[in-house]
Amino acid sequence: MTVMRAVASYQGLPIDDGNSLLDVEVPVPDLRPRDVLVRVRAVSVNPADVKIRAGLGRSATPRILGFDAAGVVEAVGPEVTTLAVGDEVWYAGDITRAGSNAELQAVDERIVSRKPARLGFAEAAALPLTTITAWESLFEHFALSETSTGRLLVLGGAGGVGSMAVQLAKELTGVEVLASAGRPESVAWLRDLGADHVVDHRNLEATTRAAAPEGVDYILSPFTRGNIEHYAEILRPFGHITAIDEPEGLELLPLKLKSISWHWEFMFTRSMFGTADMIEQKRLLERVAALVDDKRIRTTVSTTIGDFTAAGIREAHRLVEGGHVTGKVVVAR
């Protein structure tokens, strides 16, 4: 049996516990017919990684976490037609399968594309999950296009998803982009990404109304808890909200009087259910790779940890768990 090194968890523990993430050896994954086997060169850590790690039950077998990755195709399944050995790729993975915190990962070709040529592996690994989440929110749930107008408010604008949503909206739509931030460095980050206005999430209604007196048409919400009444106030009638979080006890009734539409975004839906259009994630990654190579979209990596071991990935989880990261945290070989 051929084995590989990986970083895994056996149970949900505080990140300061040395057993929360461990260096292990596991079998190299078998390939399904449409899988590529990727030698992982870099990964990024998302809030989803942190949440899943913290909520793990006790297990006798190691759970390999990690979604975002960039690496090199080392082998392909018998039905693969879109990628070849040696291709440099990026992807966000599949929540139902072993993750990217490993030497090698098996991934369905339909959710993998060639990475931007002008980015290194660490820079590329920062983008896939947040790119897919932002893209599906803007162009599928909100149905925005190059001719769209109105105003978009991106909550948590300096985070990973927010940073991509701001860039994609500015490059590919006609909407005016507002984004929220609280710290001076986050405000500067958003202005550099091209946000038209930066509002204060600590005083959301007043600062949004100051920037957009008539209200906004779209809200991308990673922080929904306690904000529904604020959203009802600042959204125009027939506005839209896409939420990427799942707060308990969510009450949407305040949205009814304005006939506000509610959308959920979960970027793993296509791969989890093997939908007929699963390849759309490859296609959008290909399109964004071209935008990056044309210098219209930039990487959002802000911190790179050069230690692809349990210690390095624990440090990345610790930073993300702290909730004050601007951009993305990457771990690279």
N, C-alpha and C positions, 0 to 999 in steps of 0.2 A: 504493500500500500504506500503510495506517494503522499507525503505530508507537506504542509506549509505552515509558516508562522502567521499568527493572527492575534488580535486583541479582542478579548471577549469578557462577558459578564456571566456569573452564575446566579446572581440575585441583585435586586435593587438596593443599593447602599449609598450613603452620602459620598459625594465625590472626594472628600478628604480621606476616606477610608481606602487604604491601599488595595483592598480586595474588590473595590467597585469595578475596576477594569484590570485585567490580568493578561500577561503574555502567555499564549498557549500554542500548542501544535495540534493541527486538525487535518483530516484528509483533504486533498485537493478536490474541489467539487467536480462531480460528473456533469457533462454537458447535455442539455436537452437539444432536440434537433435544430432549433433556431437560436441557440445560445452562442455567444462569443466568450472566450476565457480571456480576461483582462489581467495583465500584470499591473497592479495598482501602484502608481507613483506618488499620488497625493490625494488627500481627502479634505473636506471641510466639515466642520461640526455645526449643526443647526439646532435651534430650540427643540425640534422634533427628536433629535438624537438624545438630548438631555432628558426630555420628558419620558421617552421610552426606557432609557437606562434606569431612571429613578423609580419607575413603576414595575420593574421586572419582579416576578415571583421567583422563589427558589427553584433551581433546576439542577439536575445531575449532569446535564450536558451544557457545554459553553454556548452562549448566544453571541454571535458576531454582529455588532451594530455597524452603523455607518451607511450613508446614502450617497451624498455627492462624491464623485471620484473622477480622476483623470489618469489615464495610463495607456498601455500598449497592448493591442490584441496579440495573444500568444497562440491561440488555437480557435477553430470555428467548428460549430456543429454541422451535420450533413446537409441541412436545409438552408444554411445561411447564404444569402445572395448579395447583401448590401455592404459587407465589410470583409476585410482580408487580414491575414496575419501581417503584423507590422504596422497596421493603422494606429495612429495616435487618436484616442477617443476621449469623450467625456459623457457623463450620464448621471442620473439621480437615483437609479436603482429601483428596487421592488420591495415593498414592506413585508411581503410574505416569504422572502428568501434571505439567505445569509448575506450580511452586509459587506461594506467596502473596507472595513478596518482589517485588512488581510493582505497577504502577498498576492493572492490570486482571487478573482471573483468571476462567477458565471452570471451573465446578464443577457436577457433577450435582446437580439439585434434591433427590434422595433422601438426600443427606448434608448438606443445608443447612437451617437453620431460622431463623425470626426470632429475633433476639437478645433478651435481657432488656431490657424497656423502661427499667428504672431504672438500667441501666449505660451508661456511655459506651463508645465503641469500644475504647479502650485496656483498660478493665476487662473488657470482654467477650472480647477477643482472648486473654486469659490462660487461658481455661477449656476450649475444646472438646476438644482432644486428650486432656488429662488427665481430663476428665469422661467421655469415651467409654471410655477405658482402665479407669478405676475402675468405671464402671457395668457394663461387660461382665464384669469380674472378679467383682464382688460378686453381680450379679443373674443372670448367665448361667452362668458357670463354677461359682460357689459356690451358685447358686440360692437366695440369701437373700431373705427377705421380711419383712413387718412382724411376723410371728409367730415369726421365727427367734430362737433363743437361742444361747448358747455364747460363745466368745471369739475375736475376730479380732485378729491381730497384723499391723500395717502397717509394713513395713520402709521406712526412708527417709521417715518420716512427714511431715517438713517440706518435702519436695520437691513438685513439681507434682502428680503422681499421688497421692502420699500425702495431701496436703492435701485433695484432693477425696474420696478414699476414706474418710477420717476423717469428713468432713461428711456424705456420703451414708449411711454406715453408721449414724451417730448419728440422722439424720433419718428414715430409711426402714426400719430394722430394729430388732430387739430385742437385738442382740449387744452384748457388752461390748467396747470398743475399746481395744486397746493399740497404741502407736505408738513407733517407735524414733527416737532423736535422740542427738546427741553434744555439741552446743554449747548454752550457756545460752539464746541467742536462739531456737534451734530448739525447745527444751523449752517456752519461754514461748509460742511460736507455736502449738504443738500443744495446750497447755492452753487457749488462747484459742479454738481450733477445736472444743473439746469432748471431746478424748481422755480416756478414763477413767483411763488410766495411761500414763506415758511411761517407756520402758525404754532402757537404754544399749546401742547396737549394738556397743560395744567390749567389753562383757561380757554378751552376749545371753542365754546360758543362765541365769546367776545372777539377773539383774535381771528376766527374764521369769518365772522360777519364784517370785521374791519377790512379784510382782504377781499371778500366776496359778499357785498351787501345784499344781493338778491339770492344768496344761498348757493349750494353746490348741487350737482346732478348725480355724482357718483362718489361713493366712499368705499375704499379698500380698508378692511378692518382686521388687523391682527390682535387688537386689544378691545374686545367688545364689552367685557364686564363693566357695568355701570355707565355705559355710554349710549344706550338705546334712546333715552329721552333727549340727549344732546343731538344725536343723529336726526331724530324727528324734528328738532328745531332748525337745524342748519341745512337739511335737505329740501330741495324744491319738490312740489307735487310731482308724482310719478317718477321720483328718483330711484336709484338702485344702490344696494349695499351688497358687497361680497365679503363674507367673513371667512377667515382661515383658522380661527380658533374655535373652541367649543365650550364656552362657559356654562356651568351648571345653572339650572333655574332660569334660563333665558326667557324673557317676556317681551314679545314683539308687538303687543297691542298698540303702544304709542305710535307705531308706524302706519296704522290703518287709515287715519283721516286723510293723509296725503297720498294714499294708494302707493306706498313705497314698496318696491320689490326686494325680496331677500334671496340671496344666492349663497350656497356653500361652495367652497373650493377645497378640494382634497386631491393633490396631484398624483396620488397613488391609485385613484379609482380605476384608471384605464388598465394598469398592469395587474391590479388585484383581481379584477373581473375578466381579464383577457378580452376587452371590448373589441369589436370589429374595427374600430378606428385607432387602435393602440399605436400604430405607426405615426400618428400625428405628433407624438412627443419627439420622435426622431426628426420629423420635418421641421418642427419649430426650433429644435436645437441647431439644425443645419442653417436655418435662416438667421438665427442670432449669431452663430459662428461667422457667417458672412458679414454681419453688421460689425462685429468686433474686428474682423480683418480689414474692414473699410474705415476703422477708427470712429465709428458712429456710436458704439457702445463700449464701455471700458469695464475692466474687471473691478470687483468690489472688495478684493482681499485687503485687509488692513493689518492683519497679524499673521506671520508665518512661523510655525514651530518646526524646526528641523530635527525632529526626534519621533520617528514612526514606531513607537513602542507604547506600552501601556502608560508609562509615565508621561510621554508627550501628549497622548490623547486625553489622559486625565486632566492635564493642564488646559487643553482646549475646552473640555467640558466645564472646567471651573470658570474660565473666562466667560463663556456663553451663559452659564447659569447665573453669573453675577448680574446680567441684564443691562450692562452699560457698554456693550460693544458697538462701535460704529463700523459698519461693513461686516466682513466675514473673517473668521479664524480658520486657518488652513494648517494641516499637518502634512509635511512632505518628507520623502526619503532623501 
